Amino acid sequence: MTTTLDISRVRELFDLRGSFLVQTGGGYSDDPYPAWHRLRAQAPVHAGTVHELTGVAEPLVFHGLPHPDRPHFSAFGYEVCSAAYRDPVTFASSPDAVGATGAIGTDSSMLVMGGARHRRYRGLVQPSFVPAKAQWWIRNWIEETVHALIDEIAGHGRAELNVDFCAAIPVLTITGSFGVPVAQALDIRAALRRPGAVVEILAPIVAARREQPADDLISVLVQAEYTDDDGVTHRLSDDEIYSFSVLLLTAGSGTTWKQMGITLTALLQRPEILRAVNEDRRLLRPAIEEALRWSPTDPMFSRFVTADTEFHGTPLPAGSVLHLCIGAANRDPDRWERPDEYDIARPPKPSLAFGSGPHTCLGMHVARAEMLTGIGALLDRLPNVRLDPDAEPPRLIGMYERGATAIPVRFD
Ligand code: HEM
């Protein structure tokens, strides 16, 4: 297999500082954690959005933002964020508590649904995302992609891993699982900015799988059946399949890219830890989990307050938005000693990098499989990989979507 991805197009589509991702705060290049420590120490809940409280004045867009007509509050501690995640009735994932706008896109997907409806929809795809299915993902899509990418860089002695490697793996994995050919993988990534355009690419695939299902995720959606409140059994409509697809393609291609880059940055900047992982591959799993805790790529998700409530001493009016700064929660000193330190020997303890409660990341085991397979193969095949001493070192940037600037390495 050749990946045949046009690297200059990958560079344009996967650029935190580019025109698209800049609206989520891609231009932010300070370290937000000192401000988040200060805010967490001051009070469990603050009035204002996370970016305003961190010192960013321009309006940003992300989950729960901008909604200028609503009061905004933000939480920074582990306990307070967990408590909100555990109470999805008071803290709903969309403004109308039930969710789904009807238009094709993530605003009509399970991400914003609540209660029984959310459980019904999530249940349709959950079986494809359980840990036991990790090998299905690795065998069908991840392994081949990872090795094809390493084949392409191996002879050059140097590479820029953030784009040449990290960005390509998740996009090819998730588009592969949708039956989208490699040649169209970037078209679909670009089309996610205009969900209508995704339909043009997916419609012939949906029609073909309705005719003859294959061993892929799109066939799971095409064949899925659910029983509604009246006991009537339905297949998903084409529009429902498209909204599902936009969510899975967006969540599946945008996050793991940045998290894999964060993990590689943490390791490459600490050669002694990298050497330990190289010598004992069992340490790769804790290295990935610690990077998720230390620097989760999406450090904030939001909830809509459904009823007037007193929350950790702060009155929150119905209709307000509560932003959960899981990045700050993951460095809460009440839960982790030396929280700013990237330490892969910590005793294992769940963090909030994949969220919590009913909307906990559906794709977390796929994301872990991509990072384990990708970084593992890189170290197996290019064991002396190191940061390029002549290039600008990687920095972690971004407000609501965090990742590395670039990861220039040598392995000659
Ligand atoms: C390291 C990579 C990833 C991170 C850090 C991440 C993080 C998250 C977080 C924090 C949430 C919860 C959002 C909330 O609280 O409202 C979430 C939800 C979700 N993620 Fe991920 N994610 C990753 C990779 C993936 C992948 C690879 C897929 C799919 C293949 C995926 C699919 C989803 C879906 C469908 C949801 C919504 C679940 C629901 O509403 O029930 N994610 N993710």
Residues whose N, C-alpha, C, O or C-beta is under 5 A from the ligand:
A	BS01	HEM	M110 L111 R122 L248 A251 G252 T255 T256 Q259 T297 F301 L352 A353 F354 G355 P358 H359 T360 C361 L362 G363 M364 V366 A367
